[in-house]
Structure formats: structure tokens, C-alpha cells
Amino acid sequence: MVNRIASSAGRMARMIADLLDFARARLGGDFPLHRVRTDLCELTGRTVEELIFAHPARTVRIDAQGDLWGSWDAGRMEQVVSNLVFNALHHGPEDGEVTVAVRGEPSVVILSVHNGGPPIARDLLAHVFEPGRSGDAQAGGLGLGLFIVRQIVLAHGGSIEVRSSAAQGTTFTAVLPRKSRANV
């Protein structure tokens, strides 16, 4: 019962935050960023731990390699990790593992989230980052999570892509510069 309440409360909080971010983006506003030196490995671990609390029967493996420090808005990056992992848990098979890989390279950190299961439909794949077009909208959500993820990644000067096939599963990959363009 407590897990169900926590899960529902978390989902409602995400929906409200997503609606506010969506409205801000549609009105032409940028996502305000408060950059601080952040360890993406520690942030990812903490965020995944919170999600596992609401999904205790699921397995999420974190694979971290290299220097994972950068100048990011920690709260916004938690949203990115949370939305991607939540989607992987929600759309992947109940008995399937979700893998979160975080890899440091000289000027960027690469974050990827992978799950097995059925691929994203080909006609949806090209529009998965558009508001209201993702599978969440069809499953009773707002369909804003991946839109918000993309906006946050872009606001940090990064990029994000998705690959999905029946043989390989689905992987979302975000490339995040360690420093803002103004600091490079």
C-alpha cells in the first residue's frame, strides 16, 4: 500500500513538473539552469534508488566508467535520469533488466538507458520527443516526459537520440558537454 501511494505521488509530481516545463517551453522560455559541479554517477545512483523503491521487483543495473563530473543543473539532470529510467521500467518487460550506462570521455559524459522488450513503433520513433506523441500519452500519461528530457539535454548544450529494434531493445543516449559553451 505504501509503495502504491509513493508511486502515485511521484507520478503526480512528475506530471505537474512536466506541465510547468511544457508551458514554459511553449511560451518561448528557456529552461532555467543552475549549474553546479555534479557527479553524474552519484546523481544517477540516487535517482535510480528512488525509482527502485517504487518498483521493488525490478532490476536496474548501473554501469559507470571514467570521470563523470561536469557542470550541470543537478535537479534537471535528475529529471532526465528519472524520466528515462521510469520509461524503461514502464515499457520494458516485467522480468527484464534496465541498464543505465554512464561513460566519461574527455569533453562529454554519455548517459544511456536501455531496456529489452518490444521496440518503439517505427511511425512513433521519429516523433518520440514531441509532446503528446510518446507511448506515455497512450498509456494514460501526458506524453511530455521525453519532450522535457530533450529540452533539458538541449539546454545543457547536449544531444539525445533513441534506437529501438526487436533484436536490440530500446536505448536512449544523451551526450552532455561537461561545461557550458560559455565556459569552454
PyMOL commands that set and color helices and strands:
alter all, ss='L'
color gray80, all
select helices_A, chain A and resi 2-26+40-54+74-91+122-125+135-138+145-155+181-183
alter helices_A, ss='H'
color red, helices_A
select strands_A, chain A and resi 35-39+59-65+69-73+97-104+108-115+159-165+169-177
alter strands_A, ss='S'
color yellow, strands_A
deselect
rebuild
show_as cartoon
